[in-house]
Amino acid sequence: MRGPPHRGPSDRVLRFALKPIVFIALTIPLAYWGLQVYYSGQGLPNALGADAADRLVEALGSWTLRFLLLALALSTVARRLRLPWIVRFRRMVGVFAMTYALTHFGVYLVFLAGGVEAAIEDIAKRPYITVSFPALLMLIPLGVTSTRGWQRRLGRNWRRLHTLIYPAAILAIVHFIWLSRSDFTEPVIYASILAALLLERLLRRISP
């Protein structure tokens, strides 16, 4: 028998203490890689190496996937541990996932593809890019409609719209696996986490 939900922090603590801390934590990877770009431009030692654009695109893509999985995991943790207040961070994590995805695509567009026309050709000809582009398009409306105002406007359709996070995450995993030519350890870990999260949701839906 499940016990009652654990009493969480007050709204004041959530708004003025925990949410700013989470916000800062979510910006750290972006700030770190931004500094690497700056150091590279100044000729200073950095983590980008010779293939700076490839390394940056790869890093931003990895963090996009991690935040997508985190957004999904927050709901599972909240249910399983009876900590409903944790869900209040999900919107912020989801918006950051979209932000990292757009930055990931922007760096690819400017520094690897070299323009819109070349990017369109890549999307049409390169399967690992073909599967990732729909995922990006799915994340944009999720980020835009993440506010309470949009939730009120869309009503029941808001929840239906936000189920797009599932195919977006699956396509992102496929994209990552396709890019991994030799070492599949990291994508397999992410795929296993996603499979576990989806299985938990499926079992909850079909259980009496």
N, C-alpha and C positions, 0 to 999 in steps of 0.2 A: 504494500500500500504506500502510495506516494504521500509525502508530507506536504505541508503548505509551502508556498514559495518563500524563499529567504528574503527577509527585509533588506533592501538595498540602501545605498546612500541617498541622502535627501536630494531634492531637485537642485537646491543651491550648490551642494557639493558637486553634483554631476555637471552643472552648467559652468561653474566658475573654477573648478579644480580638475576634475577628471577629463572632461572634454578637451580643455586646452592642452593637457598632457598628451592625450591621444593624438590630437591634431599635430603637435610638434613631433611626436614619434613617427607619424605617417609622412612627414615632410623630410625626415632625416635622409632617406635614400636619395631623394631628388636633390637635396642640398649637397650631399656627398658627391654625386656624379656631376653636379654643376661645378663644384670645386675642381674636380678632375679635368673638366673641359677648360677651366680657367688656367690651371697649372700647365696643361698641355699647350695652350696658346702662349704662355709666358716662357715656354721651354724648360719648365721645372719638372722634376720627377713626378710621375703620376701613374695611375692604374690602367690607363687606356692603351698604352703600348703603341705599336706601329699601326695597327688597324683600329684607329680610334673610333671611327664611325660605327664599325661593326660591333665593337666592344660596348659602346654606349647603347646602341639599339638592343643588343642582347640583354644588357643589364636592366633597361627600362621595361622590356618585355617580361623578364622574369619577375620583376616587382609587380607588374600588372596582374600576373597570374596569382602571385602570392596573396595580393589583396582581394582578388575575386574569391579565392578559397577561404580567406579569413571572413569575408562578408557572409558566406554561406555557413561557415563554422560557428559564427556567433549565434545564429538561430538554434543550431543543434545544442550548443553548450547551454544556452538559456533554458531550453526545454529539459535537457537531461539533468542538469544540476539545480533546476528550479530557481534560476536567477534571471527573472524576466527583465531586469533593468539593463542587462548587458546588451539587449537588442537595441537600445537607444544609441549605440555606437555604430550600428550597421549602416545607417545612411551615410555617415561620414566616411566610413571605409569604402563604401560603394562609389561615392563621388571621387575619392582618391584613386580608385581602380580605373575609373574613366579618365581621370586626369593623366595618370601614368600611361594609359593606352594611347591617348591622343598625342602625348609627348613622344612616345615610342614611334608612332606613325609619322609624326612631324619630322623627327630626326632622320628616319628612313627616307622620307619624301625629299628632303633637302640635300642630305649628304650621301645617300646611297643611290636612290633612283635618279636624282638630279632634276626632278620636275614632275609635273602632273602627267604629261603624256607618257613618259617612261614608266611611271608608277602604274598607270592603267594597263600598259603592256605587260608589266610584271604580274599584275593581278590576274590577267587573262592567261598568261603562259606558265607561271610558276605555281604549282599546286599548293605549296606550303604558304604562299601569300594569298592564294585564292580562298583558302579556308579561313584565313585570319581576318580578311576584310569584312565579311558579314558579322563576325564577332564584334569588331569595332563599331559597326553601324548599330548593333543591338545595344551596346553600352551607352551610346549617346542619349537616346530617349530615357534610359534608366536614370542617368545622372541628372538630366534636365527636369524630369518629373519626380525627383526624390523629395521635394518639399511637401509640407503638410497642405499647402494651398493646392498643389496639383493633385494630391491624394483626395481632397474634398471634391475637386472638379471632376475627376475621373470616376469616383465612386468605386463600384465593384470592378470596373475595368482597370483600375490602378493595379490591383493585385494580379490580374491576368497579364497585364503588360510586364510586370516585374518578374514573371516567370521566364522572361527572356534571358535572365542571368544563367539559367541552366544550359541552354544550347550555346550561349556565349562562352561559358567556361569549358564545355566539351570541345568546341572548336579551337579554343586557345590551347588546350592540352594537345590536340591533334597537330596544331601548328608547331608546338614546341617539340613533339616527338619527331615530326618530319625534319626539323632543323638539326636534330641530334644525330650526327653521322656515326659516332663510335661509342660514346659514353651515354647510356640511356638511364643512368642511375637517378638523376634529378627528375626527368620527366615521368619515370615510373613511380617515384614517390608522390609526385603531384597527382598523377592519375589514380593512384591508390587512395589518396585522401579524398579526391572528388568522388570516386566510386563509393567509399564508405559514407560520405555525406548524402549522396543520392539514395543509397540503400536505406539509410535511416529514415529518410522522408517517405520512401516507398512503403516500408514496413509500417510506419505510423499511419499512412493512408489506408492500408488494407486491413490493419488490425481492428478487431471488433471493439 
